[in-house]
Amino acid sequence: MNTSDVHDYLTQRPMGYDVLRRLLIEEPTPELLNFLREQDLESLFPPVADAEFNAALTMIENALSQSAFTAGDAAFEDLHWDFTRLFIGPETPPAPPWESVYVSKDKLLFQHCTREVKAVYQSFGWMMEEGENEAADHIGYELDFMFQQSQSVAEDLHRGVSLNGAVARLRAQCDFLSQHLLAFCDEFCQNIQTHAQTDFYRGVALLLPPFLKHDARRLNDAWAKEADLDGKR
């Protein structure tokens, strides 16, 4: 993996996180679904050499391939209800979107990992909105944090900052992935696969794990290689 490949990957990955955070942080809107419907979804993500990832993109594209979405029409309301039922309620959501539910001993919200995640956000100067009642370890916010951090690195690279200047942040992002998102992503997505009523959200559940695992590998390779080169200079 040469330096050019690393730069290309690091400048492409924020868009993938942008899509994923928007899909999981709140209920879908007709505007978001229509935007995705009009895109070549593959172009919104960095290349991921994974058959499951590519099958997921196809599943999502097929689910969006009908006529434009409009609030109140059956296609939109089906997707909107699927999100609400899976992640919010009114009953106990079958795919709870909070890390603490999966990793804490008592499977409860606002546990130790919630405080850990919030502390990571604060250490990078990233604050949740004042008055926000959602737990910091909601997967949508964790993906939003990764988007913000990946975007910061990409902007620095565009401005001519050397890759060496981003090593510490790349390692921190890799650590956040392994310690938090990847700690519960598989089980979370399996719950979606089991309980989703639409191919759209089944596709999202297929898409997320390979993307995160691929990103963790690429980040690990990038910071480790650059740190090794720096040690030889």
Secondary structure as a PSIPRED ss2 file (coil, helix, strand):
# PSIPRED VFORMAT (PSIPRED V4.0)

   1 M C   1.000  0.000  0.000
   2 N C   1.000  0.000  0.000
   3 T H   0.000  1.000  0.000
   4 S H   0.000  1.000  0.000
   5 D H   0.000  1.000  0.000
   6 V H   0.000  1.000  0.000
   7 H H   0.000  1.000  0.000
   8 D H   0.000  1.000  0.000
   9 Y H   0.000  1.000  0.000
  10 L H   0.000  1.000  0.000
  11 T H   0.000  1.000  0.000
  12 Q H   0.000  1.000  0.000
  13 R H   0.000  1.000  0.000
  14 P H   0.000  1.000  0.000
  15 M H   0.000  1.000  0.000
  16 G H   0.000  1.000  0.000
  17 Y H   0.000  1.000  0.000
  18 D H   0.000  1.000  0.000
  19 V H   0.000  1.000  0.000
  20 L H   0.000  1.000  0.000
  21 R H   0.000  1.000  0.000
  22 R H   0.000  1.000  0.000
  23 L H   0.000  1.000  0.000
  24 L H   0.000  1.000  0.000
  25 I H   0.000  1.000  0.000
  26 E C   1.000  0.000  0.000
  27 E C   1.000  0.000  0.000
  28 P C   1.000  0.000  0.000
  29 T C   1.000  0.000  0.000
  30 P H   0.000  1.000  0.000
  31 E H   0.000  1.000  0.000
  32 L H   0.000  1.000  0.000
  33 L H   0.000  1.000  0.000
  34 N H   0.000  1.000  0.000
  35 F H   0.000  1.000  0.000
  36 L H   0.000  1.000  0.000
  37 R H   0.000  1.000  0.000
  38 E C   1.000  0.000  0.000
  39 Q C   1.000  0.000  0.000
  40 D C   1.000  0.000  0.000
  41 L H   0.000  1.000  0.000
  42 E H   0.000  1.000  0.000
  43 S H   0.000  1.000  0.000
  44 L H   0.000  1.000  0.000
  45 F C   1.000  0.000  0.000
  46 P C   1.000  0.000  0.000
  47 P C   1.000  0.000  0.000
  48 V C   1.000  0.000  0.000
  49 A C   1.000  0.000  0.000
  50 D C   1.000  0.000  0.000
  51 A H   0.000  1.000  0.000
  52 E H   0.000  1.000  0.000
  53 F H   0.000  1.000  0.000
  54 N H   0.000  1.000  0.000
  55 A H   0.000  1.000  0.000
  56 A H   0.000  1.000  0.000
  57 L H   0.000  1.000  0.000
  58 T H   0.000  1.000  0.000
  59 M H   0.000  1.000  0.000
  60 I H   0.000  1.000  0.000
  61 E H   0.000  1.000  0.000
  62 N H   0.000  1.000  0.000
  63 A H   0.000  1.000  0.000
  64 L C   1.000  0.000  0.000
  65 S C   1.000  0.000  0.000
  66 Q C   1.000  0.000  0.000
  67 S C   1.000  0.000  0.000
  68 A C   1.000  0.000  0.000
  69 F C   1.000  0.000  0.000
  70 T C   1.000  0.000  0.000
  71 A C   1.000  0.000  0.000
  72 G C   1.000  0.000  0.000
  73 D C   1.000  0.000  0.000
  74 A H   0.000  1.000  0.000
  75 A H   0.000  1.000  0.000
  76 F H   0.000  1.000  0.000
  77 E H   0.000  1.000  0.000
  78 D H   0.000  1.000  0.000
  79 L H   0.000  1.000  0.000
  80 H H   0.000  1.000  0.000
  81 W H   0.000  1.000  0.000
  82 D H   0.000  1.000  0.000
  83 F H   0.000  1.000  0.000
  84 T H   0.000  1.000  0.000
  85 R H   0.000  1.000  0.000
  86 L H   0.000  1.000  0.000
  87 F H   0.000  1.000  0.000
  88 I C   1.000  0.000  0.000
  89 G C   1.000  0.000  0.000
  90 P C   1.000  0.000  0.000
  91 E C   1.000  0.000  0.000
  92 T C   1.000  0.000  0.000
  93 P C   1.000  0.000  0.000
  94 P C   1.000  0.000  0.000
  95 A C   1.000  0.000  0.000
  96 P C   1.000  0.000  0.000
  97 P C   1.000  0.000  0.000
  98 W E   0.000  0.000  1.000
  99 E H   0.000  1.000  0.000
 100 S H   0.000  1.000  0.000
 101 V H   0.000  1.000  0.000
 102 Y H   0.000  1.000  0.000
 103 V H   0.000  1.000  0.000
 104 S C   1.000  0.000  0.000
 105 K C   1.000  0.000  0.000
 106 D C   1.000  0.000  0.000
 107 K C   1.000  0.000  0.000
 108 L C   1.000  0.000  0.000
 109 L C   1.000  0.000  0.000
 110 F C   1.000  0.000  0.000
 111 Q C   1.000  0.000  0.000
 112 H H   0.000  1.000  0.000
 113 C H   0.000  1.000  0.000
 114 T H   0.000  1.000  0.000
 115 R H   0.000  1.000  0.000
 116 E H   0.000  1.000  0.000
 117 V H   0.000  1.000  0.000
 118 K H   0.000  1.000  0.000
 119 A H   0.000  1.000  0.000
 120 V H   0.000  1.000  0.000
 121 Y H   0.000  1.000  0.000
 122 Q H   0.000  1.000  0.000
 123 S H   0.000  1.000  0.000
 124 F C   1.000  0.000  0.000
 125 G C   1.000  0.000  0.000
 126 W C   1.000  0.000  0.000
 127 M C   1.000  0.000  0.000
 128 M C   1.000  0.000  0.000
 129 E C   1.000  0.000  0.000
 130 E C   1.000  0.000  0.000
 131 G C   1.000  0.000  0.000
 132 E C   1.000  0.000  0.000
 133 N C   1.000  0.000  0.000
 134 E C   1.000  0.000  0.000
 135 A C   1.000  0.000  0.000
 136 A C   1.000  0.000  0.000
 137 D C   1.000  0.000  0.000
 138 H E   0.000  0.000  1.000
 139 I H   0.000  1.000  0.000
 140 G H   0.000  1.000  0.000
 141 Y H   0.000  1.000  0.000
 142 E H   0.000  1.000  0.000
 143 L H   0.000  1.000  0.000
 144 D H   0.000  1.000  0.000
 145 F H   0.000  1.000  0.000
 146 M H   0.000  1.000  0.000
 147 F H   0.000  1.000  0.000
 148 Q H   0.000  1.000  0.000
 149 Q H   0.000  1.000  0.000
 150 S H   0.000  1.000  0.000
 151 Q H   0.000  1.000  0.000
 152 S H   0.000  1.000  0.000
 153 V H   0.000  1.000  0.000
 154 A H   0.000  1.000  0.000
 155 E H   0.000  1.000  0.000
 156 D H   0.000  1.000  0.000
 157 L H   0.000  1.000  0.000
 158 H H   0.000  1.000  0.000
 159 R C   1.000  0.000  0.000
 160 G C   1.000  0.000  0.000
 161 V C   1.000  0.000  0.000
 162 S C   1.000  0.000  0.000
 163 L H   0.000  1.000  0.000
 164 N H   0.000  1.000  0.000
 165 G H   0.000  1.000  0.000
 166 A H   0.000  1.000  0.000
 167 V H   0.000  1.000  0.000
 168 A H   0.000  1.000  0.000
 169 R H   0.000  1.000  0.000
 170 L H   0.000  1.000  0.000
 171 R H   0.000  1.000  0.000
 172 A H   0.000  1.000  0.000
 173 Q H   0.000  1.000  0.000
 174 C H   0.000  1.000  0.000
 175 D H   0.000  1.000  0.000
 176 F H   0.000  1.000  0.000
 177 L H   0.000  1.000  0.000
 178 S H   0.000  1.000  0.000
 179 Q H   0.000  1.000  0.000
 180 H H   0.000  1.000  0.000
 181 L H   0.000  1.000  0.000
 182 L H   0.000  1.000  0.000
 183 A H   0.000  1.000  0.000
 184 F H   0.000  1.000  0.000
 185 C H   0.000  1.000  0.000
 186 D H   0.000  1.000  0.000
 187 E H   0.000  1.000  0.000
 188 F H   0.000  1.000  0.000
 189 C H   0.000  1.000  0.000
 190 Q H   0.000  1.000  0.000
 191 N H   0.000  1.000  0.000
 192 I H   0.000  1.000  0.000
 193 Q H   0.000  1.000  0.000
 194 T H   0.000  1.000  0.000
 195 H H   0.000  1.000  0.000
 196 A C   1.000  0.000  0.000
 197 Q C   1.000  0.000  0.000
 198 T C   1.000  0.000  0.000
 199 D H   0.000  1.000  0.000
 200 F H   0.000  1.000  0.000
 201 Y H   0.000  1.000  0.000
 202 R H   0.000  1.000  0.000
 203 G H   0.000  1.000  0.000
 204 V H   0.000  1.000  0.000
 205 A H   0.000  1.000  0.000
 206 L H   0.000  1.000  0.000
 207 L H   0.000  1.000  0.000
 208 L H   0.000  1.000  0.000
 209 P H   0.000  1.000  0.000
 210 P H   0.000  1.000  0.000
 211 F H   0.000  1.000  0.000
 212 L H   0.000  1.000  0.000
 213 K H   0.000  1.000  0.000
 214 H H   0.000  1.000  0.000
 215 D H   0.000  1.000  0.000
 216 A H   0.000  1.000  0.000
 217 R H   0.000  1.000  0.000
 218 R H   0.000  1.000  0.000
 219 L H   0.000  1.000  0.000
 220 N H   0.000  1.000  0.000
 221 D H   0.000  1.000  0.000
 222 A H   0.000  1.000  0.000
 223 W H   0.000  1.000  0.000
 224 A H   0.000  1.000  0.000
 225 K H   0.000  1.000  0.000
 226 E H   0.000  1.000  0.000
 227 A H   0.000  1.000  0.000
 228 D H   0.000  1.000  0.000
 229 L H   0.000  1.000  0.000
 230 D H   0.000  1.000  0.000
 231 G H   0.000  1.000  0.000
 232 K H   0.000  1.000  0.000
 233 R C   1.000  0.000  0.000
